[in-house]
């Protein structure tokens, strides 16, 4: 989903949108200042940050709805303030979270409004305009809804129509405020893929505010973090969205954010582990999350470092025993896992028999049975037998 890598010697294209020393706010009070950001043609840049940090205000200033308190906005190399409104409408499109007031308008009527900057005074669409409308509506998955009353469409369907309307302008710069609002998970991914495809095929510079860090990690070329009244960080998603930066940005525990999954997990239950999860074969994530939801401290092992289950357990487990990847489990690692297991009141192992590749897990299962430690096949089975008061019901 990322654009082709540019040659180190290839000239970098001029930014389609550039914010220089921008200060934004309402009235005279600056909500965010010293904002310097460029968006290149074909790029999708995600604007992220906590509620109230100024993301929407930055977008409204970048589109010209609000005047900058300081600094300037450049659109295709020209000062936005000096660009005539008609010209601006032909190269810049925006979608915000408010809903338009429509009466007796069909879905297609709403989408066609995106062509009006090109239709002249009478607003009549030509054959070419209608071809653009149909192409975009088909790409957005709403052509079959073209005759539907817009006011009686679902929120998700209306959001698709409004994004299609913005794309109908064939803009060179597209600003979107929470474009995946009202969409289910599948539709969110489809819509971001559509935006990426449009950005790359048409060279559109896209700046979109997003709340979902998973979507930002998967879809954005770069992320720009707005916090504490300024642009706190900007760069590639994998470089910027780290446990430390997400903790600073949203005030969550640094261990709660998993870069591998792009998710913020529940807080790790406090206390010494009461349950040992014999992990492996990428099957333990549901167990970890179930125990964490019920406030039960647990240990997990033995897992290869940087394994997906290990990364999740790093966020949720009270104790984690790992081994170097692609190497046999060392005796000292097995001994540490046994000691941790024997300190727990129960063991969860999803399989009665573990494969030859998980000899350490088999050894731990034998250890538990010899010690008389109860062994359960799932967190749910453990919770049924757990003494009253030992977990949050």
Secondary structure, DSSP 8 states (H G I E B T S, - for coil): -------TTS----EEEEEEEEEEEETTEEEEEEEEEEEETT-EEEEE--TTSSHHHHHHHHHTSS--SEEEEEETTEEGGGS-HHHHHHHEEEE-SS----SS-BHHHHHHGGGGGGSTTTT---HHHHHHHHHHHHHTT-GGGTTSBGGGS-HHHHHHHHHHHHHHT--SEEEEESTTTT--HHHHHHHHHHHHHHHHHHT-EEEEE-S-HHHHHHH-SEEEEEETTEEEEEE-HHHH--HHHHHHHH---GGGEETTTTEE------SS-SEEEE--TT--HHHHHHHHHTT--EEEEEEETT-HHHHHHHHH-SEEEEE-TTS---HHHHHHHHHHHHTSSEEE-S-SS--GGGHHHHHHHHHHHHTT-EEESSHHHHHHHS-TTSS--
